[in-house]
Amino acid sequence: MPKDADARTAPAHVAIIMDGNGRWAQKRGRPRLFGHHAGARKVREILKACPDLGVKYLTIFAFSTENWKRTQTEVAGLMSLFRRYLEREAQELFESGVCVRFIGDRVRLDDKLVSLMDDLELRTAGNDRVHLTVALNYGSRDEVTRAAKRLAYEIEQGRLTHEDVDAETLARFLDTHVLPDPDLVIRTSGEARISNFLLWQSAYAEYEFVDTLWPDFTAEEFARVLRDYAKRDRRFGAVRA
């Protein structure tokens, strides 16, 4: 497993758009779901690499609000994959010290999957070695819209006034309110777009777009991306004296 060259310069929070599963499978003459299964196994490899690389928080984009537009067969297969993954990995995640959270709108997800998500969050809540956040039925615009509705309700109930509303207040109503903002966002597969992922939270994140399809993305390549990140000069709008 790769070791971190300098933990002081590692991003504390890395978010990944895990793109390319379907294309990976099609290049091998297999159905798209074959690629999704390979992609799920890759999550384990990257998650295991995080402690040695100095990454405390890992957020992965598993299923977007737009992914419902895919074929019924693929969507059903993905939901089945998510259920089996949670059942199969729950014990290892707990024993490895991983704290698991889910972000996104759970209303459209089936009851069995939501129950597994709730149970895993509760079971791993005391862990602190790595914080894994899974974005499931997640879209950033949807998240901000839901946050705005909750904020408006608090104003209607008299618990807040319009003068209380600022960026910090709104952030408290986001799905990610307990997480630090990502330092680095990685997208695999060669696509150079952010696809409605953590739009608010990644306002000052660094981005890295890599050509590798997600099932081929290794811990070694992950380490290389982090080393490249460490060379960047992050000024957050300021100018070096």
C-alpha positions, 0 to 999 in steps of 0.5 A: 500500500502506498505511503504518504510522502508528507502527511502535513500537505495531504488533503484532509477531505477528498471527494471522488466522482467515480466515473467510467464503470459502464465504459470499463465493462463495455470495453470488455464486452460485458454489461454495464452492471459488471462495471458497477460491481468492479467499481464497488470493489475499487471503493474498498481499495481506495478507502483502505489507502486513506489512513496511510495517505493522510486522508481523514474524510472520503466522500464518494458519488455513488448515485445522483438524482439524475441517474434515475434516467438510466434504464430500469434494469441498470437502476434496479441492478444498482440498488441491489448492488448497494444493498448487497454492498452494505450487508457484505461490508458492514462488519469490516467497515466497523472493525476498520474504524470507518465512520459511515454517513450517507447524504442525499434524499432518501425518500425515493429509496426503498425501505430495505436500503434505507434501513441498512443505511440507518443501521450502518450509520448508527453502528459506525457512529463512534468510529474516527479512523476514516470518515466515509460519506456516500452520496446516494440519490444526491444532487447538489441543487436538490440538496441546496433546495431542501436546505432552503426549504428547511431554513424557510420553515425555521423562519416561518416558525419564528426560530430565525429571522431573515437577518440571521441568514448568511452563508454559515447559517445556510450551510448548517442545513446542508446534508454535509453540515457535520463535515469539513468542505472538501480540499480536493475533488477527483473525477475519473474517466476523462470527463471534465465536469462536476455533474452537480456534486458538492457545488456549495462545499467545493467552492474553494476545492482543488480539482483533478480530472484523470483519464483512468476509468474508475475500476482501474483507478489504483491506490498508487494513482490516488497517491500520485494525485495527492502528491500533485495536490501538495504542489499547488499553491492554495491562496483562497483569493488572497495574494502571497506577500 
